[in-house]
Amino acid sequence: MRYYAYHRTSTKEQHLDRGIKAIEEFTSRRDIKLEYLFTDQQTGKNFDRPQYLIMKNQMFKSIENGNKVTLIVSELDRLGRNKELTLKEIRELKDHGIRIMVLEIPTTLTELPKDNLMATMMMETINNMLIEMYASFAHAEMEKRAKRQKEGIEAKKARGEWDNYGRPRIVDSKEFAKYYKRVLQGKLKPVEVMSLMNINKSAYYRYRKEYEENSNE
């Protein structure tokens, strides 16, 4: 059996540590040899994530080579937040023979009885129901968050604050590079750069990515 693990956070400000620790503690208790652990720091709205796609391709190749594969995730919303896409993705993985273990859903961690077809069918039915329920919760939370964000934007617009806050300010790339080099040298913190340049967090990381891409050329 080849064991893969996956963990995702929506932004780089969120720490991957908690989910990774939960996975490592579980595999240690079960004496499971975890050979592959992939992480992404990207939205859970879709599955177009670099490390996830690499992992998925490796799992499919492992199945083609005659191996049994299990995928471990700490929570279902770490796999995905869009209910329809998440359930579709899970079906695809299962159709390829990949078992999915979700730490927050205990029944997915139980070994299915091989000599009792009825018991196996019942357990699979329970798992499918619970997975769909958790996927619904994750989707509802995503929509709730989007609604709160939209309401916040509308409130700022009504107060006349949106022009100064919400719109990404266009800054000179050379000016950003000057400040970002000081971040790399430990002389400034990212939040200080945001304040000095009057940009929000999203703009900071966008310009940082642009700087890093240009530096690697």
Secondary structure in CASP SS format (residue, H / E / C, confidence):
PFRMAT SS
TARGET T0000
AUTHOR 0000-0000-0000
METHOD secondary structure of the structure
MODEL  1
M C 1.00
R E 1.00
Y E 1.00
Y E 1.00
A E 1.00
Y E 1.00
H E 1.00
R E 1.00
T E 1.00
S C 1.00
T C 1.00
K C 1.00
E C 1.00
Q C 1.00
H C 1.00
L C 1.00
D H 1.00
R H 1.00
G H 1.00
I H 1.00
K H 1.00
A H 1.00
I H 1.00
E H 1.00
E H 1.00
F H 1.00
T H 1.00
S H 1.00
R H 1.00
R C 1.00
D C 1.00
I C 1.00
K C 1.00
L E 1.00
E E 1.00
Y E 1.00
L E 1.00
F E 1.00
T E 1.00
D E 1.00
Q E 1.00
Q C 1.00
T C 1.00
G C 1.00
K C 1.00
N C 1.00
F C 1.00
D C 1.00
R C 1.00
P H 1.00
Q H 1.00
Y H 1.00
L H 1.00
I H 1.00
M H 1.00
K H 1.00
N H 1.00
Q H 1.00
M H 1.00
F H 1.00
K H 1.00
S H 1.00
I H 1.00
E H 1.00
N C 1.00
G C 1.00
N C 1.00
K C 1.00
V E 1.00
T E 1.00
L E 1.00
I E 1.00
V E 1.00
S C 1.00
E C 1.00
L H 1.00
D H 1.00
R H 1.00
L H 1.00
G C 1.00
R C 1.00
N C 1.00
K H 1.00
E H 1.00
L H 1.00
T H 1.00
L H 1.00
K H 1.00
E H 1.00
I H 1.00
R H 1.00
E H 1.00
L H 1.00
K H 1.00
D H 1.00
H C 1.00
G C 1.00
I E 1.00
R E 1.00
I E 1.00
M E 1.00
V E 1.00
L C 1.00
E C 1.00
I C 1.00
P H 1.00
T H 1.00
T H 1.00
L H 1.00
T C 1.00
E C 1.00
L C 1.00
P C 1.00
K C 1.00
D C 1.00
N C 1.00
L H 1.00
M H 1.00
A H 1.00
T H 1.00
M H 1.00
M H 1.00
M H 1.00
E H 1.00
T H 1.00
I H 1.00
N H 1.00
N H 1.00
M H 1.00
L H 1.00
I H 1.00
E H 1.00
M H 1.00
Y H 1.00
A H 1.00
S H 1.00
F H 1.00
A H 1.00
H H 1.00
A H 1.00
E H 1.00
M H 1.00
E H 1.00
K H 1.00
R H 1.00
A H 1.00
K H 1.00
R H 1.00
Q H 1.00
K H 1.00
E H 1.00
G H 1.00
I H 1.00
E H 1.00
A H 1.00
K H 1.00
K H 1.00
A H 1.00
R C 1.00
G C 1.00
E C 1.00
W H 1.00
D H 1.00
N H 1.00
Y H 1.00
G C 1.00
R C 1.00
P C 1.00
R C 1.00
I C 1.00
V C 1.00
D C 1.00
S H 1.00
K H 1.00
E H 1.00
F H 1.00
A H 1.00
K H 1.00
Y H 1.00
Y H 1.00
K H 1.00
R H 1.00
V H 1.00
L H 1.00
Q C 1.00
G C 1.00
K C 1.00
L C 1.00
K C 1.00
P H 1.00
V H 1.00
E H 1.00
V H 1.00
M H 1.00
S H 1.00
L H 1.00
M H 1.00
N C 1.00
I C 1.00
N C 1.00
K H 1.00
S H 1.00
A H 1.00
Y H 1.00
Y H 1.00
R H 1.00
Y H 1.00
R H 1.00
K H 1.00
E H 1.00
Y H 1.00
E H 1.00
E H 1.00
N H 1.00
S H 1.00
N H 1.00
E C 1.00
END
